[in-house]
């Protein structure tokens, strides 16, 4: 990479940065929160699950399993990880559990990424 490449690269990204970023998005706590979200999304299956849930209001675990080439126990573990970050919420109804995205958490993740 030449100095011209670096200048071109860096100058194009500076135009999209907002003039003022809210304090709650640029603190050590916000950095830790973003790292937690990133860790939860660090597996392609969990990204797929988030996309699935974003397309529909809620899905039963069995429906998620039907769309992925994984065992139910594996899908459940991925859902557990997503739940611990708050990105996904479980709603139990008897023996059945449905899962959905928590819109406020997804919005927070997007805001944290935009503040980079």
N, C-alpha and C positions, 0 to 999 in steps of 0.2 A: 504494500500500500504506500503510495507516494504522499507527500505533504499536500498536494493538490486534491487527492482523493479524500484525505482527512478533512481538509477545509470544506470541500463540497458536502461531504457527509454531515459534518457538524453544523454548517450554516443552514442546511435545509431543515434540520430538526429544531433549530432555535425558533423558527417562525411559528411552530405549532404550540409552543409552551404558553400557557395562560400567564397574564401579567401578574396575577396574585393568586397564590394557592392558599386555601384555608389552613389555618394552623393545625387543625385536627388531622390533616392528611400528611403533614411533614414533621412528625415527632417520633421519638424512639418507640412509643406505644403503637403508632400507626405502622412503623416499619415491621414490628413484631407481628402485628395483625396481618399485614400483607404477606409476610413469610409463612404464616400459618395457612392462609388461603392457598398460597403457591404450593406448599407441601401437600395439601389435600388434593390439588389438581395436578400433581406431578405424575399421576398414572393415567395413561390413555383411556382406560376403562372408566375411570371416574369422570373424565371429560365427556365421554360418551353418555354416561348416566345424566350428567347435568344437561346436556343437549336434549336428551329424551324428555326429561322433566320440563324443560323450557317449552317444548312443543305442546304439552298437554298440562292440564291443571294438576292432576295427581295420577299416580300409577301404583298398582299393587306390585309387590316384590316379584310375584310370579310372572307378571307381564314384562318386567324388566329382564328377568331371567330368560324368557322366551326370545327376546331380541338379541341376547348376547350368548356367545358360545362358551359359557362358564357355568360352573356348578352353582346351585342356589346358595350354598355356604360362602362361596367366593363373592358373589354379588352382595350378600348380606354384610360381609366385612367391608366392602367398598362403601356401601351405604352408611355403615357405622362411622367410618372415617369422615364422610361428608357431613353427617349429623353433628359430629363433635365440633366442626367449624361453624355450624349454624347455617350453612348454605342449604341444607336439606332438612326438612321436618318430617317426622313420622306421625301418622294419625292412626291410632289403633281402634279397631272396631271388632271386638270379640277376638277370634283367632287370626283375623286378617289385619294386615298393616299396609296402609297406602303411604306413599312418599310424594312430597312436592317441594319445589324450590321456595325458599324464603326470599321474596322480592327485595326486602330492605337489605339483606345481606349481600345479594347479588349486586345491588346498586352501590353498596359500600365498596365491594371488590372493584367494580368499574371505576369508582372515584379514586380509589387508592392507585390503581394502574394509571389513570389519567394524570395523576400528580407526579409521576416519575419524570 
